[in-house]
Each structure stands twice: as structure tokens, then as C-alpha cells.
């Protein structure tokens, strides 16, 4: 194998493999840049020429705090390049990370593996010396074993080509931090050689004390979907409690705070509201169910269907609250929709609850002015019919109902008095439970939130209301 010296914290201490990263989306671009930041020589590969050109010019084609600065740093240091050329990638790399997307198949809950299959085979056909291929994409269990056979069949070097799986747990918005300081590393391997090679690649993180779990290929694949399923279940659990609170006249925010004090439960991912979206959680729980059914274990994860159902009901229930505040009909009502991204600090609108709610309001006849600090352009591409404006004030101006859909700091910290003077009526649905209820009530707003009792005036605020919920 080719090796270059790696300098970690100023010390040349071990020979390092050269790394390629195939697929430069949210996951791949971050991984490529962070590997270069750790001192490796990296080649980023993508089939999309404009994306490659952007990255090569030092621009990150999506919103991820901290990533543009890191990209420029490693470009300046000459440790990263980008290409569309698979021949170049095959010649360059000792370890190839595959980070392409596995979207939901149209008309099915299964995952579309065409990009993964193609990345592995295109590389394998061209690799003419011993190398390690590492999958990072989230795939149905069994994929890695199948691909291991396949790449060895098509590769000129056969068994000299090894395959491993290394699931990625990064969160958008914290991608750099999560990649450089992961809470654990998982190596899915089928040979000691693969494990040794992964140890060399992740040595800087392992030396820094990152816990390592070494597993076989199917277990490593399952860790990722099991983790995402657990997180989705936790969110839907508290949102199911919100549904019960709604009919019982109880307050889910207070309930959540009380549950969170139990260390065994914990407060993270127990924030009630509009529920989960994004490019991972929704499609991963569906693909997991689909795959488990194929394997004859569908019953074991049938509850994920409920998790999905609870999550989607939060969206229609948010529309109900807006309609109620509008007086029973949305026809011709002007609504300010604050947020489109699936969560703050992201411009990602894949399966975004916010955008879904804005669309449902529009389909019921409302005039919807959408403002998101970063996701307007992506949202416009998906739903061009909505009216996108370029400031929070412009969205709220003349609104008969305002609905907070993504909890950006800009929205959380807005002054309810100032907003009230812009709006046609002071009525707000806080779909993310992110606002200071008392401040809004004091400024004369009618306030509604899922799973909280109706609050019309400051005196009606229940004891414990407005307590901040831990993430
Ligand atoms: C997720 C996993 O966290 C990450 O480990 C995995 O690698 C990819 O999928 P991400 O999609 O970036 O990461 O988003 P995350 O921060 O997990 O949030 C997912 C969704 O859940 C968001 O829509 C968020 O608004 C929602 N959420 C989160 C809640 O509704 N309540 C909570 O308490 C937490």
C-alpha cells in the first residue's frame, strides 16, 4: 500500500493510508474534510460536477456550521482535493469510504441501494492493488456481506480487496464536532486485516480515548438503524404523551421535565412538539421495518409503524391548532410560517415537518408566508407554490396566525411586542415549544402548543408552565 506520513498534533508518528471519500453530501463532505483536518491526504469524489467544483473552490454547497472554515484550512494545507474521476480515486486511495445516499424507494418503505451498489462496484472494478472499502451509508442489514462478495468478484485483485462497515452517527448542525469527537466508533469487520486498517485510519480518535466497538458486518449495520429507531421512538413517546395530555387537559412540557429527572429516562430527545424529520430518522425506521419483514422479523419492529404514525399525526394536529386559532377555517387566512428546515442550524428540508405543515396549510386555502434563515432556497425547490419571504418581519407582517415550525434562535429570541405590532392578529402556535410563553401572553398573544392546555391569558398559565425542557 502507499503511505504518507501523518502529522498528528505536531508529531510524525505513524504511516498513514491515503483516503478517498465517495459521495460529498452532508455526510461525505464532512467526513472528507475532517479526515484531512486529522492530517490525512484525502480525495473527495462525487458524480455531480458542480458540487465538486464548489468544494474545490472552498465553498460548502449546504449549510453546516464550522465546515466552510475547516474546508478552507485543509485546502490551503494541500491535504484535500475533489474529483469526479473514479479512475483517479481507485489509483489514489488505500482506504475508500463510501458515503452516498440511501433514500427511500418511491412507492415502498425499502431503501434505494442503487447509489451504494454503483459506488462500490465502480471503484472495485478499477482497484488494482490491495485496498479497504468502507461503507458509511445507512443500509439494510445484510448489504455489507453481499457487497463484500460482489466487490471481490468484480475486482482485478479479488480477495486483496477487503470491505468493512463503519456507521456514522453525526447530527446535522453538529457534524464537524460529532465527526472529530464521536461518542463511539463502530467497526464492522469480517477479517483481522480490515480491523487493523480501520485502527490505523481512526488512530487519532482512538488515541484521544474514543470508545471502540468491534462487530461483525451485520451487527455494525444494525447499530445504526437501532440507534436511530431508539431516538425516533423516544421522540414519538413524548409526543404520544402529548396526545394524551391534549384530551386529559394535562401539560406535556411539565410532564417531560418531571420524566427527565429520572436518570434512567433522561431529558435528551424527550422534547415534545412537531416531531422528527430529516434525511435519516423517518426513512431509516421505515427501511428497518421493511428489511426486518423481509427477514421474517417484522413483528419485532412493528411498533416502528406506530412511531411513524404518532410522528405524522403531530403535523396534522399542528394544522388543526392553526385552524382553530383562525376561527375554524383557513380559507383566505394569512399565516406566517416560521421555519422550513427539519431542525434549526440546517438548511435540510428532506421530510421536514415544518415544510409539510406549511404545505398542508396552503392546501386548505391559507396564504402562507414562509421564512427560514437558511432553508428558503431548498424549500422553494420542493414546494414552489408557497410564498417565501426573506425576513421574519416580512413573514409576520399582516399575519392573522403565526406558527413557529423550526426553533431557530432568531425566532426564539424575537420580541413578541415588536412582532405583535407587525401581525394583523396576535395569535401564535408554538409547534416546537420553544417560545417564552409568559412573554407572549404579556404581549397580548393568544398562544397554543401541542399537548398543553389552552392558554388565553396570563392568569390561565398552569403552575410549572414555561419551564425549559432539556434537549
Ligand atoms: C439523526 C441522529 O441524531 C444521528 O445520530 C444520525 O447519524 C442521523 O440522524 P439528524 O437527522 O441530524 O441526526 O437530526 P437530530 O438532531 O437527531 O434530530 C432529528 C429530528 O428530531 C429533528 O427533526 C428534530 O427537530 C427532532 N427532535 C429531536 C424532536 O422533535 N425532539 C427532540 O427531543 C429531539
Boltz pocket constraint, residues with backbone or C-beta under 6 A from the ligand:
constraints:
  - pocket:
      binder: B
      contacts: [[A, 168], [A, 169], [A, 170], [A, 171], [A, 172], [A, 173], [A, 228], [A, 231], [A, 235], [A, 267], [A, 268], [A, 269], [A, 270], [A, 271], [A, 272], [A, 273], [A, 274], [A, 275], [A, 276], [A, 277], [A, 278], [A, 279], [A, 280], [A, 281], [A, 342], [A, 343], [A, 470], [A, 471]]
      max_distance: 6.0
